[in-house]
Amino acid sequence: MPELRSSIAAPPGGVMTDEVGVITGALELATTCVDGAVEVWIRYAGAEEWYRISAADCHLHDPRDHEALHTALAAVLNRP
């Protein structure tokens, strides 16, 4: 499964997850793309457990856009 990862610093107010609510601080973002279906995950830097970012999953018309989408998400969420 194609997976991309980026280290980010949470924006003011943190990042809302489905499992544990808002998380803040140093984070790691991961996206996977299978047949255009994108899942977006986040975790505390160095942690083992991943959480889904609320309402972030989507479907790409062209799976080749996965890297561009991941880069855009990292840029929007990285607010040190």
VOBADREN-893553 format. One record per residue: residue in three letters; x, z, y of N, C-alpha, C, O in turn; residue number from 0. Coordinates in nm, 4 decimals. Example, Ala and Ser with C-alpha at 12.3 -4.5 7.8 and 13.67 -1.06 7.14 Angstrom:
VOBADREN-893553
{node Ala; {1.3190; 0.7800; -0.5690}; {1.2300; 0.7800; -0.4500}; {1.3200; 0.7800; -0.3300}; {1.4236; 0.8465; -0.3319}; 0},
{node Ser; {1.2850; 0.7080; -0.2250}; {1.3670; 0.7140; -0.1060}; {1.2900; 0.7870; 0.0030}; {1.3409; 0.8039; 0.1138}; 1},
***
This chain:
VOBADREN-893553
{node Met; {0.0847; 0.0000; -0.1179}; {0.0000; 0.0000; 0.0000}; {0.0891; 0.0000; 0.1241}; {0.1724; 0.0893; 0.1394}; 0},
{node Pro; {0.0733; -0.0979; 0.2125}; {0.1537; -0.1006; 0.3343}; {0.1245; 0.0222; 0.4211}; {0.0092; 0.0522; 0.4520}; 1},
{node Glu; {0.2310; 0.0919; 0.4592}; {0.2155; 0.2108; 0.5422}; {0.3182; 0.2067; 0.6541}; {0.4346; 0.1730; 0.6324}; 2},
{node Leu; {0.2732; 0.2415; 0.7740}; {0.3622; 0.2513; 0.8894}; {0.3564; 0.3938; 0.9408}; {0.2511; 0.4574; 0.9358}; 3},
{node Arg; {0.4703; 0.4455; 0.9909}; {0.4756; 0.5828; 1.0416}; {0.5482; 0.5866; 1.1750}; {0.6393; 0.5080; 1.2011}; 4},
{node Ser; {0.5045; 0.6818; 1.2599}; {0.5695; 0.7050; 1.3891}; {0.5650; 0.8528; 1.4210}; {0.4677; 0.9212; 1.3892}; 5},
{node Ser; {0.6705; 0.9018; 1.4838}; {0.6718; 1.0387; 1.5351}; {0.6162; 1.0353; 1.6760}; {0.6526; 0.9489; 1.7557}; 6},
{node Ile; {0.5270; 1.1302; 1.7072}; {0.4653; 1.1362; 1.8396}; {0.4542; 1.2806; 1.8848}; {0.4682; 1.3732; 1.8048}; 7},
{node Ala; {0.4288; 1.2992; 2.0140}; {0.3942; 1.4296; 2.0693}; {0.2481; 1.4200; 2.1114}; {0.2095; 1.3261; 2.1810}; 8},
{node Ala; {0.1675; 1.5156; 2.0699}; {0.0228; 1.5101; 2.0954}; {-0.0074; 1.5022; 2.2450}; {0.0638; 1.5605; 2.3268}; 9},
{node Pro; {-0.1137; 1.4296; 2.2797}; {-0.1560; 1.4235; 2.4202}; {-0.2175; 1.5569; 2.4614}; {-0.2469; 1.6403; 2.3758}; 10},
{node Pro; {-0.2375; 1.5781; 2.5927}; {-0.3064; 1.6997; 2.6366}; {-0.4418; 1.7103; 2.5662}; {-0.5173; 1.6131; 2.5612}; 11},
{node Gly; {-0.4718; 1.8260; 2.5129}; {-0.5968; 1.8437; 2.4399}; {-0.5827; 1.8164; 2.2919}; {-0.6739; 1.8479; 2.2155}; 12},
{node Gly; {-0.4699; 1.7581; 2.2479}; {-0.4438; 1.7364; 2.1067}; {-0.5124; 1.6142; 2.0484}; {-0.5644; 1.5289; 2.1203}; 13},
{node Val; {-0.5111; 1.6084; 1.9163}; {-0.5710; 1.4982; 1.8403}; {-0.6771; 1.5559; 1.7473}; {-0.6485; 1.6476; 1.6703}; 14},
{node Met; {-0.7984; 1.5034; 1.7537}; {-0.9097; 1.5527; 1.6716}; {-0.9011; 1.4955; 1.5307}; {-0.8894; 1.3744; 1.5114}; 15},
{node Thr; {-0.9072; 1.5857; 1.4321}; {-0.9053; 1.5443; 1.2918}; {-1.0375; 1.5810; 1.2260}; {-1.1093; 1.6689; 1.2736}; 16},
{node Asp; {-1.0689; 1.5131; 1.1165}; {-1.1913; 1.5425; 1.0419}; {-1.1828; 1.6763; 0.9699}; {-1.2823; 1.7481; 0.9599}; 17},
{node Glu; {-1.0640; 1.7102; 0.9198}; {-1.0510; 1.8256; 0.8310}; {-1.0307; 1.9590; 0.9023}; {-1.0877; 2.0598; 0.8606}; 18},
{node Val; {-0.9506; 1.9616; 1.0089}; {-0.9148; 2.0898; 1.0707}; {-0.9390; 2.0957; 1.2206}; {-0.8960; 2.1909; 1.2858}; 19},
{node Gly; {-1.0065; 1.9969; 1.2765}; {-1.0288; 1.9966; 1.4209}; {-0.9058; 1.9458; 1.4941}; {-0.8362; 1.8563; 1.4463}; 20},
{node Val; {-0.8797; 2.0036; 1.6102}; {-0.7721; 1.9562; 1.6973}; {-0.6364; 2.0088; 1.6505}; {-0.6216; 2.1264; 1.6173}; 21},
{node Ile; {-0.5370; 1.9181; 1.6487}; {-0.3990; 1.9599; 1.6238}; {-0.3144; 1.9158; 1.7429}; {-0.3436; 1.8153; 1.8078}; 22},
{node Thr; {-0.2091; 1.9926; 1.7703}; {-0.1256; 1.9680; 1.8870}; {0.0211; 1.9763; 1.8485}; {0.0554; 2.0138; 1.7364}; 23},
{node Gly; {0.1069; 1.9408; 1.9428}; {0.2506; 1.9558; 1.9223}; {0.3159; 1.8310; 1.8691}; {0.2677; 1.7196; 1.8898}; 24},
{node Ala; {0.4284; 1.8513; 1.7992}; {0.5035; 1.7403; 1.7393}; {0.4297; 1.6942; 1.6136}; {0.4054; 1.7736; 1.5228}; 25},
{node Leu; {0.3943; 1.5657; 1.6088}; {0.3122; 1.5115; 1.5010}; {0.3751; 1.3856; 1.4437}; {0.4658; 1.3263; 1.5020}; 26},
{node Glu; {0.3237; 1.3469; 1.3273}; {0.3613; 1.2202; 1.2660}; {0.2339; 1.1411; 1.2397}; {0.1402; 1.1919; 1.1782}; 27},
{node Leu; {0.2308; 1.0179; 1.2858}; {0.1174; 0.9273; 1.2704}; {0.1471; 0.8305; 1.1574}; {0.2584; 0.7787; 1.1482}; 28},
{node Ala; {0.0497; 0.8055; 1.0717}; {0.0646; 0.7052; 0.9659}; {-0.0618; 0.6200; 0.9609}; {-0.1731; 0.6703; 0.9756}; 29},
{node Thr; {-0.0425; 0.4910; 0.9399}; {-0.1552; 0.4010; 0.9176}; {-0.1290; 0.3217; 0.7904}; {-0.0159; 0.2836; 0.7602}; 30},
{node Thr; {-0.2368; 0.2982; 0.7172}; {-0.2302; 0.2122; 0.5996}; {-0.3280; 0.0985; 0.6210}; {-0.4281; 0.1133; 0.6912}; 31},
{node Cys; {-0.2982; -0.0159; 0.5595}; {-0.3856; -0.1320; 0.5717}; {-0.3909; -0.2035; 0.4372}; {-0.2902; -0.2550; 0.3886}; 32},
{node Val; {-0.5103; -0.2057; 0.3781}; {-0.5318; -0.2747; 0.2513}; {-0.6480; -0.3719; 0.2708}; {-0.7610; -0.3310; 0.2977}; 33},
{node Asp; {-0.6188; -0.4999; 0.2570}; {-0.7208; -0.6041; 0.2760}; {-0.7926; -0.5911; 0.4098}; {-0.9122; -0.6184; 0.4199}; 34},
{node Gly; {-0.7189; -0.5491; 0.5125}; {-0.7756; -0.5363; 0.6462}; {-0.8357; -0.4008; 0.6762}; {-0.8617; -0.3703; 0.7926}; 35},
{node Ala; {-0.8590; -0.3175; 0.5741}; {-0.9158; -0.1840; 0.5958}; {-0.8040; -0.0880; 0.6372}; {-0.7123; -0.0610; 0.5597}; 36},
{node Val; {-0.8128; -0.0372; 0.7593}; {-0.7097; 0.0511; 0.8138}; {-0.7569; 0.1955; 0.8073}; {-0.8683; 0.2282; 0.8482}; 37},
{node Glu; {-0.6693; 0.2819; 0.7547}; {-0.6918; 0.4258; 0.7580}; {-0.5832; 0.4862; 0.8456}; {-0.4672; 0.4452; 0.8398}; 38},
{node Val; {-0.6221; 0.5847; 0.9273}; {-0.5309; 0.6463; 1.0231}; {-0.5171; 0.7944; 0.9895}; {-0.6162; 0.8670; 0.9808}; 39},
{node Trp; {-0.3922; 0.8381; 0.9707}; {-0.3614; 0.9743; 0.9287}; {-0.2648; 1.0383; 1.0266}; {-0.1888; 0.9699; 1.0950}; 40},
{node Ile; {-0.2691; 1.1734; 1.0324}; {-0.1751; 1.2462; 1.1176}; {-0.1412; 1.3784; 1.0505}; {-0.2206; 1.4331; 0.9739}; 41},
{node Arg; {-0.0223; 1.4288; 1.0805}; {0.0175; 1.5592; 1.0292}; {0.1158; 1.6217; 1.1272}; {0.1748; 1.5541; 1.2115}; 42},
{node Tyr; {0.1312; 1.7526; 1.1132}; {0.2352; 1.8195; 1.1900}; {0.3701; 1.7677; 1.1411}; {0.3883; 1.7461; 1.0213}; 43},
{node Ala; {0.4641; 1.7478; 1.2322}; {0.5971; 1.6990; 1.1946}; {0.6574; 1.7908; 1.0890}; {0.6635; 1.9123; 1.1078}; 44},
{node Gly; {0.7013; 1.7332; 0.9792}; {0.7640; 1.8083; 0.8717}; {0.6687; 1.8716; 0.7725}; {0.7134; 1.9282; 0.6728}; 45},
{node Ala; {0.5382; 1.8638; 0.7968}; {0.4390; 1.9221; 0.7053}; {0.4117; 1.8260; 0.5900}; {0.4494; 1.7089; 0.5948}; 46},
{node Glu; {0.3462; 1.8769; 0.4875}; {0.3112; 1.7924; 0.3727}; {0.1692; 1.7391; 0.3812}; {0.1424; 1.6284; 0.3345}; 47},
{node Glu; {0.0782; 1.8150; 0.4395}; {-0.0639; 1.7786; 0.4390}; {-0.0989; 1.6836; 0.5532}; {-0.0658; 1.7087; 0.6691}; 48},
{node Trp; {-0.1669; 1.5734; 0.5182}; {-0.2132; 1.4742; 0.6145}; {-0.3598; 1.4975; 0.6450}; {-0.4346; 1.5463; 0.5603}; 49},
{node Tyr; {-0.4015; 1.4623; 0.7680}; {-0.5408; 1.4721; 0.8117}; {-0.5845; 1.3374; 0.8668}; {-0.5040; 1.2632; 0.9229}; 50},
{node Arg; {-0.7125; 1.3062; 0.8504}; {-0.7675; 1.1821; 0.9067}; {-0.7989; 1.2044; 1.0542}; {-0.8577; 1.3062; 1.0909}; 51},
{node Ile; {-0.7600; 1.1099; 1.1380}; {-0.7971; 1.1167; 1.2791}; {-0.9432; 1.0747; 1.2889}; {-0.9818; 0.9693; 1.2381}; 52},
{node Ser; {-1.0237; 1.1568; 1.3539}; {-1.1681; 1.1324; 1.3643}; {-1.1976; 0.9977; 1.4295}; {-1.1451; 0.9663; 1.5363}; 53},
{node Ala; {-1.2812; 0.9197; 1.3644}; {-1.3329; 0.7916; 1.4140}; {-1.2232; 0.6889; 1.4438}; {-1.2430; 0.6015; 1.5283}; 54},
{node Ala; {-1.1085; 0.6973; 1.3767}; {-0.9993; 0.6042; 1.4049}; {-0.9884; 0.4900; 1.3034}; {-0.9264; 0.3878; 1.3329}; 55},
{node Asp; {-1.0469; 0.5052; 1.1855}; {-1.0384; 0.3990; 1.0857}; {-1.1111; 0.2744; 1.1359}; {-1.2080; 0.2838; 1.2112}; 56},
{node Cys; {-1.0632; 0.1580; 1.0932}; {-1.1251; 0.0332; 1.1378}; {-1.0959; -0.0766; 1.0355}; {-1.0286; -0.0532; 0.9351}; 57},
{node His; {-1.1466; -0.1944; 1.0618}; {-1.1194; -0.3100; 0.9766}; {-1.0636; -0.4214; 1.0641}; {-1.1213; -0.4558; 1.1673}; 58},
{node Leu; {-0.9514; -0.4769; 1.0220}; {-0.8881; -0.5858; 1.0952}; {-0.9324; -0.7201; 1.0389}; {-0.9409; -0.7377; 0.9173}; 59},
{node His; {-0.9602; -0.8135; 1.1269}; {-0.9928; -0.9497; 1.0839}; {-0.8724; -1.0118; 1.0143}; {-0.8865; -1.0842; 0.9157}; 60},
{node Asp; {-0.7526; -0.9823; 1.0674}; {-0.6288; -1.0349; 1.0109}; {-0.5343; -0.9183; 0.9810}; {-0.4843; -0.8561; 1.0747}; 61},
{node Pro; {-0.5085; -0.8869; 0.8548}; {-0.4210; -0.7751; 0.8190}; {-0.2814; -0.7830; 0.8798}; {-0.2111; -0.6822; 0.8859}; 62},
{node Arg; {-0.2406; -0.9011; 0.9247}; {-0.1094; -0.9125; 0.9898}; {-0.1062; -0.8376; 1.1230}; {0.0012; -0.8167; 1.1793}; 63},
{node Asp; {-0.2221; -0.7974; 1.1737}; {-0.2291; -0.7219; 1.2992}; {-0.2048; -0.5719; 1.2789}; {-0.2076; -0.4948; 1.3748}; 64},
{node His; {-0.1813; -0.5313; 1.1551}; {-0.1606; -0.3884; 1.1257}; {-0.0492; -0.3285; 1.2112}; {-0.0682; -0.2224; 1.2707}; 65},
{node Glu; {0.0646; -0.3933; 1.2182}; {0.1765; -0.3377; 1.2940}; {0.1425; -0.3245; 1.4424}; {0.1771; -0.2241; 1.5046}; 66},
{node Ala; {0.0757; -0.4238; 1.4994}; {0.0367; -0.4179; 1.6407}; {-0.0611; -0.3035; 1.6651}; {-0.0507; -0.2332; 1.7656}; 67},
{node Leu; {-0.1557; -0.2846; 1.5740}; {-0.2518; -0.1755; 1.5870}; {-0.1810; -0.0407; 1.5786}; {-0.2070; 0.0487; 1.6592}; 68},
{node His; {-0.0915; -0.0262; 1.4810}; {-0.0174; 0.0993; 1.4664}; {0.0628; 0.1291; 1.5934}; {0.0624; 0.2421; 1.6422}; 69},
{node Thr; {0.1303; 0.0294; 1.6455}; {0.2103; 0.0469; 1.7665}; {0.1230; 0.0889; 1.8843}; {0.1622; 0.1750; 1.9631}; 70},
{node Ala; {0.0056; 0.0288; 1.8966}; {-0.0866; 0.0641; 2.0055}; {-0.1377; 0.2083; 1.9901}; {-0.1443; 0.2824; 2.0881}; 71},
{node Leu; {-0.1734; 0.2475; 1.8681}; {-0.2187; 0.3851; 1.8454}; {-0.1089; 0.4847; 1.8796}; {-0.1349; 0.5857; 1.9450}; 72},
{node Ala; {0.0130; 0.4574; 1.8361}; {0.1246; 0.5472; 1.8664}; {0.1463; 0.5580; 2.0167}; {0.1728; 0.6669; 2.0678}; 73},
{node Ala; {0.1355; 0.4478; 2.0871}; {0.1552; 0.4490; 2.2323}; {0.0458; 0.5287; 2.3037}; {0.0746; 0.6010; 2.3991}; 74},
{node Val; {-0.0778; 0.5164; 2.2591}; {-0.1893; 0.5884; 2.3205}; {-0.1807; 0.7387; 2.2910}; {-0.2080; 0.8211; 2.3783}; 75},
{node Leu; {-0.1431; 0.7732; 2.1687}; {-0.1414; 0.9143; 2.1294}; {-0.0143; 0.9879; 2.1723}; {-0.0171; 1.1103; 2.1850}; 76},
{node Asn; {0.0948; 0.9187; 2.1946}; {0.2209; 0.9843; 2.2287}; {0.2230; 1.0185; 2.3767}; {0.2449; 0.9315; 2.4610}; 77},
{node Arg; {0.2003; 1.1452; 2.4078}; {0.1973; 1.1912; 2.5463}; {0.2775; 1.3202; 2.5614}; {0.2198; 1.4269; 2.5823}; 78},
{node Pro; {0.4091; 1.3110; 2.5510}; {0.4903; 1.4336; 2.5591}; {0.4797; 1.5033; 2.6943}; {0.5424; 1.6072; 2.7153}; 79},
***
